[in-house]
Amino acid sequence: MSSLKLQKRLAASVMKCGRKKVWLDPNEASEISNANSRQNIKKLIKDGLIIKKPQTVHSRARKYREDKKIDKHMYHELYVQSKGNIFKNKRVLMEHIHKKKSEAARAKALQEQADAQCRKNREARRMGRHTGQGKRKGTANARMPEKVLWMRRMRVLRRLLKKYREDKKIDKHMYHELYVQSKGNIFKNKRVLMEHIHKKKSEAARAKALQEQADAQERKAAKAAQKQALFMNIEEA
């Protein structure tokens, strides 16, 4: 029987493991001995003539991790503790794992209760509860800065002006005028600005209608005067 050191070395390199992990089928030794390249080794691995041996499990912590009984963080912690001779035997390790899991479950339950209570208090505060003098810490400006309120108000007003300009509800001249007035703290909120816009537009429409009426009357008077002048010329003739 020929030595299969070359084939074992190539198989270990292909499967990325040690040579001791490589199993060669003894019944197909002659065929395996003919494989002298990685390509041939890959073909033999695919056919099942060369197999990577399974990992030998000695650590109970690793077994627990593989069975999803502990996560990778607890595994690492227990691995280091085992290396430091913390656990006398397997029973002590299992008792420690059960104790850690029960403590984690209890901590999780307490955290869920705290989160539920926090959500309940937050909803109550939205309705105005728990916000009296005894619950307040810091000045009014510290709790809600005036600058933040100003920025929010300006953004709302400027967003409305931009939308009205894009929708052709106001022209660029009125946009600029209202923008400057908004910056000058003329409008208290969005409703006041909208009312001001509607009032300005109605006043402009009324002024335009009055101007049109005045122009029509002027044209009518000019036409009447022209007609009368023509009539007077005829009489003189």
CNS distance restraints for C-alpha pairs under 8 A (distance, minus, plus):
assign (resid   1 and name CA) (resid  29 and name CA) 7.78 0.50 0.50
assign (resid   2 and name CA) (resid  33 and name CA) 7.09 0.50 0.50
assign (resid   3 and name CA) (resid  33 and name CA) 7.79 0.50 0.50
assign (resid   4 and name CA) (resid   8 and name CA) 6.11 0.50 0.50
assign (resid   4 and name CA) (resid  32 and name CA) 7.78 0.50 0.50
assign (resid   4 and name CA) (resid  33 and name CA) 6.17 0.50 0.50
assign (resid   5 and name CA) (resid   9 and name CA) 6.10 0.50 0.50
assign (resid   6 and name CA) (resid  10 and name CA) 6.20 0.50 0.50
assign (resid   6 and name CA) (resid  36 and name CA) 7.41 0.50 0.50
assign (resid   7 and name CA) (resid  11 and name CA) 6.02 0.50 0.50
assign (resid   7 and name CA) (resid  32 and name CA) 7.21 0.50 0.50
assign (resid   7 and name CA) (resid  33 and name CA) 6.98 0.50 0.50
assign (resid   7 and name CA) (resid  35 and name CA) 6.84 0.50 0.50
assign (resid   7 and name CA) (resid  36 and name CA) 6.73 0.50 0.50
assign (resid   7 and name CA) (resid  41 and name CA) 7.25 0.50 0.50
assign (resid   8 and name CA) (resid  12 and name CA) 6.08 0.50 0.50
assign (resid   8 and name CA) (resid  19 and name CA) 6.20 0.50 0.50
assign (resid   8 and name CA) (resid  22 and name CA) 6.51 0.50 0.50
assign (resid   8 and name CA) (resid  24 and name CA) 7.74 0.50 0.50
assign (resid   9 and name CA) (resid  13 and name CA) 6.27 0.50 0.50
assign (resid   9 and name CA) (resid  19 and name CA) 6.25 0.50 0.50
assign (resid  10 and name CA) (resid  14 and name CA) 6.15 0.50 0.50
assign (resid  10 and name CA) (resid  37 and name CA) 7.55 0.50 0.50
assign (resid  10 and name CA) (resid  38 and name CA) 6.26 0.50 0.50
assign (resid  10 and name CA) (resid  41 and name CA) 7.07 0.50 0.50
assign (resid  11 and name CA) (resid  15 and name CA) 5.99 0.50 0.50
assign (resid  11 and name CA) (resid  19 and name CA) 7.92 0.50 0.50
assign (resid  11 and name CA) (resid  22 and name CA) 6.94 0.50 0.50
assign (resid  11 and name CA) (resid  38 and name CA) 7.57 0.50 0.50
assign (resid  11 and name CA) (resid  41 and name CA) 6.19 0.50 0.50
assign (resid  11 and name CA) (resid  42 and name CA) 7.79 0.50 0.50
assign (resid  11 and name CA) (resid  50 and name CA) 7.59 0.50 0.50
assign (resid  12 and name CA) (resid  16 and name CA) 5.61 0.50 0.50
assign (resid  12 and name CA) (resid  17 and name CA) 5.14 0.50 0.50
assign (resid  12 and name CA) (resid  18 and name CA) 5.61 0.50 0.50
assign (resid  12 and name CA) (resid  19 and name CA) 5.34 0.50 0.50
assign (resid  12 and name CA) (resid  21 and name CA) 7.63 0.50 0.50
assign (resid  12 and name CA) (resid  22 and name CA) 6.33 0.50 0.50
assign (resid  13 and name CA) (resid  17 and name CA) 6.74 0.50 0.50
assign (resid  14 and name CA) (resid  38 and name CA) 7.10 0.50 0.50
assign (resid  14 and name CA) (resid  41 and name CA) 7.90 0.50 0.50
assign (resid  14 and name CA) (resid  42 and name CA) 7.34 0.50 0.50
assign (resid  15 and name CA) (resid  52 and name CA) 7.24 0.50 0.50
assign (resid  17 and name CA) (resid  21 and name CA) 6.52 0.50 0.50
assign (resid  17 and name CA) (resid  22 and name CA) 7.83 0.50 0.50
assign (resid  17 and name CA) (resid  52 and name CA) 7.95 0.50 0.50
assign (resid  18 and name CA) (resid  22 and name CA) 7.19 0.50 0.50
assign (resid  21 and name CA) (resid  52 and name CA) 5.63 0.50 0.50
assign (resid  21 and name CA) (resid  53 and name CA) 4.98 0.50 0.50
assign (resid  21 and name CA) (resid  54 and name CA) 7.65 0.50 0.50
assign (resid  22 and name CA) (resid  50 and name CA) 7.04 0.50 0.50
assign (resid  22 and name CA) (resid  51 and name CA) 6.07 0.50 0.50
assign (resid  22 and name CA) (resid  52 and name CA) 5.00 0.50 0.50
assign (resid  22 and name CA) (resid  53 and name CA) 6.10 0.50 0.50
assign (resid  23 and name CA) (resid  50 and name CA) 5.72 0.50 0.50
assign (resid  23 and name CA) (resid  51 and name CA) 5.16 0.50 0.50
assign (resid  23 and name CA) (resid  52 and name CA) 6.12 0.50 0.50
assign (resid  23 and name CA) (resid  53 and name CA) 6.37 0.50 0.50
assign (resid  24 and name CA) (resid  29 and name CA) 7.60 0.50 0.50
assign (resid  24 and name CA) (resid  32 and name CA) 7.92 0.50 0.50
assign (resid  24 and name CA) (resid  49 and name CA) 6.24 0.50 0.50
assign (resid  24 and name CA) (resid  50 and name CA) 4.87 0.50 0.50
assign (resid  24 and name CA) (resid  51 and name CA) 6.73 0.50 0.50
assign (resid  25 and name CA) (resid  29 and name CA) 6.54 0.50 0.50
assign (resid  25 and name CA) (resid  49 and name CA) 5.31 0.50 0.50
assign (resid  25 and name CA) (resid  50 and name CA) 6.37 0.50 0.50
assign (resid  28 and name CA) (resid  32 and name CA) 6.25 0.50 0.50
assign (resid  28 and name CA) (resid  49 and name CA) 7.19 0.50 0.50
assign (resid  29 and name CA) (resid  33 and name CA) 6.00 0.50 0.50
assign (resid  30 and name CA) (resid  34 and name CA) 6.70 0.50 0.50
assign (resid  31 and name CA) (resid  35 and name CA) 7.13 0.50 0.50
assign (resid  32 and name CA) (resid  44 and name CA) 7.52 0.50 0.50
assign (resid  32 and name CA) (resid  49 and name CA) 7.81 0.50 0.50
assign (resid  35 and name CA) (resid  40 and name CA) 5.31 0.50 0.50
assign (resid  35 and name CA) (resid  41 and name CA) 6.18 0.50 0.50
assign (resid  36 and name CA) (resid  40 and name CA) 6.88 0.50 0.50
assign (resid  36 and name CA) (resid  41 and name CA) 7.60 0.50 0.50
assign (resid  37 and name CA) (resid  41 and name CA) 6.36 0.50 0.50
assign (resid  38 and name CA) (resid  42 and name CA) 6.10 0.50 0.50
assign (resid  39 and name CA) (resid  43 and name CA) 6.41 0.50 0.50
assign (resid  40 and name CA) (resid  44 and name CA) 6.33 0.50 0.50
assign (resid  41 and name CA) (resid  45 and name CA) 6.19 0.50 0.50
assign (resid  41 and name CA) (resid  50 and name CA) 7.92 0.50 0.50
assign (resid  42 and name CA) (resid  46 and name CA) 6.18 0.50 0.50
assign (resid  43 and name CA) (resid  47 and name CA) 6.23 0.50 0.50
assign (resid  44 and name CA) (resid  48 and name CA) 6.18 0.50 0.50
assign (resid  44 and name CA) (resid  49 and name CA) 5.34 0.50 0.50
assign (resid  44 and name CA) (resid  50 and name CA) 5.93 0.50 0.50
assign (resid  45 and name CA) (resid  49 and name CA) 5.90 0.50 0.50
assign (resid  45 and name CA) (resid  50 and name CA) 4.77 0.50 0.50
assign (resid  45 and name CA) (resid  51 and name CA) 6.30 0.50 0.50
assign (resid  57 and name CA) (resid  62 and name CA) 7.34 0.50 0.50
assign (resid  57 and name CA) (resid  63 and name CA) 6.98 0.50 0.50
assign (resid  59 and name CA) (resid  63 and name CA) 6.51 0.50 0.50
assign (resid  60 and name CA) (resid  64 and name CA) 6.08 0.50 0.50
assign (resid  60 and name CA) (resid  90 and name CA) 7.66 0.50 0.50
assign (resid  61 and name CA) (resid  65 and name CA) 6.18 0.50 0.50
assign (resid  61 and name CA) (resid  75 and name CA) 6.06 0.50 0.50
assign (resid  61 and name CA) (resid  78 and name CA) 6.99 0.50 0.50
assign (resid  61 and name CA) (resid  79 and name CA) 6.95 0.50 0.50
assign (resid  62 and name CA) (resid  66 and name CA) 6.16 0.50 0.50
assign (resid  62 and name CA) (resid  75 and name CA) 7.01 0.50 0.50
assign (resid  63 and name CA) (resid  67 and name CA) 6.19 0.50 0.50
assign (resid  64 and name CA) (resid  68 and name CA) 6.20 0.50 0.50
assign (resid  64 and name CA) (resid  69 and name CA) 5.10 0.50 0.50
assign (resid  64 and name CA) (resid  70 and name CA) 5.92 0.50 0.50
assign (resid  65 and name CA) (resid  69 and name CA) 5.80 0.50 0.50
assign (resid  65 and name CA) (resid  70 and name CA) 5.06 0.50 0.50
assign (resid  65 and name CA) (resid  71 and name CA) 6.09 0.50 0.50
assign (resid  65 and name CA) (resid  72 and name CA) 6.82 0.50 0.50
assign (resid  65 and name CA) (resid  75 and name CA) 6.53 0.50 0.50
assign (resid  70 and name CA) (resid  74 and name CA) 6.18 0.50 0.50
assign (resid  70 and name CA) (resid  75 and name CA) 6.46 0.50 0.50
assign (resid  71 and name CA) (resid  75 and name CA) 6.17 0.50 0.50
assign (resid  72 and name CA) (resid  76 and name CA) 6.18 0.50 0.50
assign (resid  73 and name CA) (resid  77 and name CA) 6.34 0.50 0.50
assign (resid  74 and name CA) (resid  78 and name CA) 6.04 0.50 0.50
assign (resid  75 and name CA) (resid  79 and name CA) 5.92 0.50 0.50
assign (resid  76 and name CA) (resid  80 and name CA) 6.26 0.50 0.50
assign (resid  77 and name CA) (resid  81 and name CA) 6.27 0.50 0.50
assign (resid  78 and name CA) (resid  82 and name CA) 5.93 0.50 0.50
assign (resid  79 and name CA) (resid  83 and name CA) 6.26 0.50 0.50
assign (resid  80 and name CA) (resid  84 and name CA) 6.29 0.50 0.50
assign (resid  81 and name CA) (resid  85 and name CA) 6.54 0.50 0.50
assign (resid  81 and name CA) (resid  86 and name CA) 5.50 0.50 0.50
assign (resid  81 and name CA) (resid  87 and name CA) 7.47 0.50 0.50
assign (resid  82 and name CA) (resid  86 and name CA) 5.62 0.50 0.50
assign (resid  82 and name CA) (resid  87 and name CA) 5.95 0.50 0.50
assign (resid  87 and name CA) (resid  92 and name CA) 5.87 0.50 0.50
assign (resid  87 and name CA) (resid  93 and name CA) 5.72 0.50 0.50
assign (resid  88 and name CA) (resid  92 and name CA) 6.32 0.50 0.50
assign (resid  88 and name CA) (resid  93 and name CA) 7.75 0.50 0.50
assign (resid  89 and name CA) (resid  93 and name CA) 6.52 0.50 0.50
assign (resid  90 and name CA) (resid  94 and name CA) 6.21 0.50 0.50
assign (resid  91 and name CA) (resid  95 and name CA) 6.15 0.50 0.50
assign (resid  92 and name CA) (resid  96 and name CA) 6.13 0.50 0.50
assign (resid  93 and name CA) (resid  97 and name CA) 6.22 0.50 0.50
assign (resid  94 and name CA) (resid  98 and name CA) 6.24 0.50 0.50
assign (resid  95 and name CA) (resid  99 and name CA) 6.12 0.50 0.50
assign (resid  96 and name CA) (resid 100 and name CA) 6.09 0.50 0.50
assign (resid  97 and name CA) (resid 101 and name CA) 6.13 0.50 0.50
assign (resid  98 and name CA) (resid 102 and name CA) 6.13 0.50 0.50
assign (resid  99 and name CA) (resid 103 and name CA) 6.16 0.50 0.50
assign (resid 100 and name CA) (resid 104 and name CA) 6.12 0.50 0.50
assign (resid 101 and name CA) (resid 105 and name CA) 6.11 0.50 0.50
assign (resid 102 and name CA) (resid 106 and name CA) 6.13 0.50 0.50
assign (resid 103 and name CA) (resid 107 and name CA) 6.10 0.50 0.50
assign (resid 104 and name CA) (resid 108 and name CA) 6.08 0.50 0.50
assign (resid 105 and name CA) (resid 109 and name CA) 6.20 0.50 0.50
assign (resid 106 and name CA) (resid 110 and name CA) 6.22 0.50 0.50
assign (resid 107 and name CA) (resid 111 and name CA) 6.10 0.50 0.50
assign (resid 108 and name CA) (resid 112 and name CA) 6.18 0.50 0.50
assign (resid 109 and name CA) (resid 113 and name CA) 6.27 0.50 0.50
assign (resid 110 and name CA) (resid 114 and name CA) 6.19 0.50 0.50
assign (resid 111 and name CA) (resid 115 and name CA) 6.11 0.50 0.50
assign (resid 112 and name CA) (resid 116 and name CA) 6.13 0.50 0.50
assign (resid 113 and name CA) (resid 117 and name CA) 6.20 0.50 0.50
assign (resid 114 and name CA) (resid 118 and name CA) 6.07 0.50 0.50
assign (resid 115 and name CA) (resid 119 and name CA) 6.16 0.50 0.50
assign (resid 116 and name CA) (resid 120 and name CA) 6.18 0.50 0.50
assign (resid 117 and name CA) (resid 121 and name CA) 6.17 0.50 0.50
assign (resid 118 and name CA) (resid 122 and name CA) 6.10 0.50 0.50
assign (resid 119 and name CA) (resid 123 and name CA) 6.21 0.50 0.50
assign (resid 120 and name CA) (resid 124 and name CA) 6.26 0.50 0.50
assign (resid 121 and name CA) (resid 125 and name CA) 6.13 0.50 0.50
assign (resid 121 and name CA) (resid 130 and name CA) 7.97 0.50 0.50
assign (resid 122 and name CA) (resid 126 and name CA) 6.36 0.50 0.50
assign (resid 123 and name CA) (resid 127 and name CA) 6.68 0.50 0.50
assign (resid 124 and name CA) (resid 128 and name CA) 6.50 0.50 0.50
assign (resid 124 and name CA) (resid 129 and name CA) 5.30 0.50 0.50
assign (resid 124 and name CA) (resid 130 and name CA) 7.30 0.50 0.50
assign (resid 125 and name CA) (resid 129 and name CA) 4.75 0.50 0.50
assign (resid 125 and name CA) (resid 130 and name CA) 5.87 0.50 0.50
assign (resid 125 and name CA) (resid 131 and name CA) 6.63 0.50 0.50
assign (resid 130 and name CA) (resid 135 and name CA) 6.47 0.50 0.50
assign (resid 131 and name CA) (resid 135 and name CA) 5.59 0.50 0.50
assign (resid 131 and name CA) (resid 136 and name CA) 6.77 0.50 0.50
assign (resid 132 and name CA) (resid 136 and name CA) 6.69 0.50 0.50
assign (resid 137 and name CA) (resid 143 and name CA) 7.81 0.50 0.50
assign (resid 138 and name CA) (resid 142 and name CA) 5.84 0.50 0.50
assign (resid 138 and name CA) (resid 143 and name CA) 6.34 0.50 0.50
assign (resid 139 and name CA) (resid 143 and name CA) 6.26 0.50 0.50
assign (resid 140 and name CA) (resid 144 and name CA) 6.11 0.50 0.50
assign (resid 140 and name CA) (resid 145 and name CA) 7.42 0.50 0.50
assign (resid 141 and name CA) (resid 145 and name CA) 4.43 0.50 0.50
assign (resid 141 and name CA) (resid 146 and name CA) 6.04 0.50 0.50
assign (resid 144 and name CA) (resid 148 and name CA) 7.26 0.50 0.50
assign (resid 144 and name CA) (resid 149 and name CA) 7.61 0.50 0.50
assign (resid 145 and name CA) (resid 149 and name CA) 6.68 0.50 0.50
assign (resid 146 and name CA) (resid 150 and name CA) 6.12 0.50 0.50
assign (resid 147 and name CA) (resid 151 and name CA) 6.09 0.50 0.50
assign (resid 148 and name CA) (resid 152 and name CA) 6.19 0.50 0.50
assign (resid 149 and name CA) (resid 153 and name CA) 6.18 0.50 0.50
assign (resid 150 and name CA) (resid 154 and name CA) 6.09 0.50 0.50
assign (resid 151 and name CA) (resid 155 and name CA) 6.10 0.50 0.50
assign (resid 152 and name CA) (resid 156 and name CA) 6.27 0.50 0.50
assign (resid 153 and name CA) (resid 157 and name CA) 6.28 0.50 0.50
assign (resid 153 and name CA) (resid 189 and name CA) 6.83 0.50 0.50
assign (resid 154 and name CA) (resid 158 and name CA) 5.97 0.50 0.50
assign (resid 154 and name CA) (resid 182 and name CA) 7.22 0.50 0.50
assign (resid 154 and name CA) (resid 183 and name CA) 7.35 0.50 0.50
assign (resid 155 and name CA) (resid 159 and name CA) 5.88 0.50 0.50
assign (resid 156 and name CA) (resid 160 and name CA) 6.30 0.50 0.50
assign (resid 156 and name CA) (resid 190 and name CA) 6.93 0.50 0.50
assign (resid 157 and name CA) (resid 161 and name CA) 6.28 0.50 0.50
assign (resid 157 and name CA) (resid 182 and name CA) 7.14 0.50 0.50
assign (resid 157 and name CA) (resid 189 and name CA) 7.34 0.50 0.50
assign (resid 157 and name CA) (resid 190 and name CA) 5.89 0.50 0.50
assign (resid 157 and name CA) (resid 193 and name CA) 7.47 0.50 0.50
assign (resid 158 and name CA) (resid 162 and name CA) 6.09 0.50 0.50
assign (resid 158 and name CA) (resid 179 and name CA) 6.97 0.50 0.50
assign (resid 158 and name CA) (resid 182 and name CA) 7.98 0.50 0.50
assign (resid 159 and name CA) (resid 163 and name CA) 6.20 0.50 0.50
assign (resid 160 and name CA) (resid 164 and name CA) 6.19 0.50 0.50
assign (resid 160 and name CA) (resid 190 and name CA) 7.75 0.50 0.50
assign (resid 161 and name CA) (resid 165 and name CA) 6.15 0.50 0.50
assign (resid 161 and name CA) (resid 175 and name CA) 6.47 0.50 0.50
assign (resid 161 and name CA) (resid 178 and name CA) 7.79 0.50 0.50
assign (resid 161 and name CA) (resid 179 and name CA) 7.40 0.50 0.50
assign (resid 162 and name CA) (resid 166 and name CA) 6.18 0.50 0.50
assign (resid 162 and name CA) (resid 175 and name CA) 7.92 0.50 0.50
assign (resid 163 and name CA) (resid 167 and name CA) 6.14 0.50 0.50
assign (resid 164 and name CA) (resid 168 and name CA) 6.20 0.50 0.50
assign (resid 164 and name CA) (resid 169 and name CA) 5.09 0.50 0.50
assign (resid 164 and name CA) (resid 170 and name CA) 5.96 0.50 0.50
assign (resid 165 and name CA) (resid 169 and name CA) 5.93 0.50 0.50
assign (resid 165 and name CA) (resid 170 and name CA) 5.22 0.50 0.50
assign (resid 165 and name CA) (resid 171 and name CA) 6.18 0.50 0.50
assign (resid 165 and name CA) (resid 172 and name CA) 6.93 0.50 0.50
assign (resid 165 and name CA) (resid 175 and name CA) 6.76 0.50 0.50
assign (resid 170 and name CA) (resid 174 and name CA) 6.14 0.50 0.50
assign (resid 170 and name CA) (resid 175 and name CA) 6.42 0.50 0.50
assign (resid 171 and name CA) (resid 175 and name CA) 6.15 0.50 0.50
assign (resid 172 and name CA) (resid 176 and name CA) 6.16 0.50 0.50
assign (resid 173 and name CA) (resid 177 and name CA) 6.30 0.50 0.50
assign (resid 174 and name CA) (resid 178 and name CA) 6.05 0.50 0.50
assign (resid 175 and name CA) (resid 179 and name CA) 5.96 0.50 0.50
assign (resid 176 and name CA) (resid 180 and name CA) 6.26 0.50 0.50
assign (resid 177 and name CA) (resid 181 and name CA) 6.32 0.50 0.50
assign (resid 178 and name CA) (resid 182 and name CA) 6.00 0.50 0.50
assign (resid 179 and name CA) (resid 183 and name CA) 6.35 0.50 0.50
assign (resid 180 and name CA) (resid 184 and name CA) 6.25 0.50 0.50
assign (resid 181 and name CA) (resid 185 and name CA) 6.57 0.50 0.50
assign (resid 181 and name CA) (resid 186 and name CA) 5.53 0.50 0.50
assign (resid 181 and name CA) (resid 187 and name CA) 7.47 0.50 0.50
assign (resid 182 and name CA) (resid 186 and name CA) 5.60 0.50 0.50
assign (resid 182 and name CA) (resid 187 and name CA) 5.85 0.50 0.50
assign (resid 187 and name CA) (resid 192 and name CA) 5.89 0.50 0.50
assign (resid 187 and name CA) (resid 193 and name CA) 5.71 0.50 0.50
assign (resid 188 and name CA) (resid 192 and name CA) 6.33 0.50 0.50
assign (resid 188 and name CA) (resid 193 and name CA) 7.75 0.50 0.50
assign (resid 189 and name CA) (resid 193 and name CA) 6.56 0.50 0.50
assign (resid 190 and name CA) (resid 194 and name CA) 6.22 0.50 0.50
assign (resid 191 and name CA) (resid 195 and name CA) 6.18 0.50 0.50
assign (resid 192 and name CA) (resid 196 and name CA) 6.15 0.50 0.50
assign (resid 193 and name CA) (resid 197 and name CA) 6.22 0.50 0.50
assign (resid 194 and name CA) (resid 198 and name CA) 6.25 0.50 0.50
assign (resid 195 and name CA) (resid 199 and name CA) 6.09 0.50 0.50
assign (resid 196 and name CA) (resid 200 and name CA) 6.08 0.50 0.50
assign (resid 197 and name CA) (resid 201 and name CA) 6.11 0.50 0.50
assign (resid 198 and name CA) (resid 202 and name CA) 6.06 0.50 0.50
assign (resid 199 and name CA) (resid 203 and name CA) 6.09 0.50 0.50
assign (resid 200 and name CA) (resid 204 and name CA) 6.10 0.50 0.50
assign (resid 201 and name CA) (resid 205 and name CA) 6.08 0.50 0.50
assign (resid 202 and name CA) (resid 206 and name CA) 6.07 0.50 0.50
assign (resid 203 and name CA) (resid 207 and name CA) 6.06 0.50 0.50
assign (resid 204 and name CA) (resid 208 and name CA) 6.06 0.50 0.50
assign (resid 205 and name CA) (resid 209 and name CA) 6.18 0.50 0.50
assign (resid 206 and name CA) (resid 210 and name CA) 6.19 0.50 0.50
assign (resid 207 and name CA) (resid 211 and name CA) 6.09 0.50 0.50
assign (resid 208 and name CA) (resid 212 and name CA) 6.16 0.50 0.50
assign (resid 209 and name CA) (resid 213 and name CA) 6.23 0.50 0.50
assign (resid 210 and name CA) (resid 214 and name CA) 6.14 0.50 0.50
assign (resid 211 and name CA) (resid 215 and name CA) 6.10 0.50 0.50
assign (resid 212 and name CA) (resid 216 and name CA) 6.12 0.50 0.50
assign (resid 213 and name CA) (resid 217 and name CA) 6.19 0.50 0.50
assign (resid 214 and name CA) (resid 218 and name CA) 6.19 0.50 0.50
assign (resid 215 and name CA) (resid 219 and name CA) 6.19 0.50 0.50
assign (resid 216 and name CA) (resid 220 and name CA) 6.09 0.50 0.50
assign (resid 217 and name CA) (resid 221 and name CA) 6.04 0.50 0.50
assign (resid 218 and name CA) (resid 222 and name CA) 6.01 0.50 0.50
assign (resid 219 and name CA) (resid 223 and name CA) 6.08 0.50 0.50
assign (resid 220 and name CA) (resid 224 and name CA) 6.18 0.50 0.50
assign (resid 221 and name CA) (resid 225 and name CA) 6.08 0.50 0.50
assign (resid 222 and name CA) (resid 226 and name CA) 6.09 0.50 0.50
assign (resid 223 and name CA) (resid 227 and name CA) 6.15 0.50 0.50
assign (resid 224 and name CA) (resid 228 and name CA) 6.13 0.50 0.50
assign (resid 225 and name CA) (resid 229 and name CA) 6.07 0.50 0.50
assign (resid 226 and name CA) (resid 230 and name CA) 6.24 0.50 0.50
assign (resid 227 and name CA) (resid 231 and name CA) 6.25 0.50 0.50
assign (resid 228 and name CA) (resid 232 and name CA) 6.15 0.50 0.50
assign (resid 229 and name CA) (resid 233 and name CA) 6.28 0.50 0.50
assign (resid 230 and name CA) (resid 234 and name CA) 6.40 0.50 0.50
assign (resid 231 and name CA) (resid 235 and name CA) 6.42 0.50 0.50
assign (resid 232 and name CA) (resid 236 and name CA) 6.29 0.50 0.50
assign (resid 233 and name CA) (resid 237 and name CA) 6.25 0.50 0.50
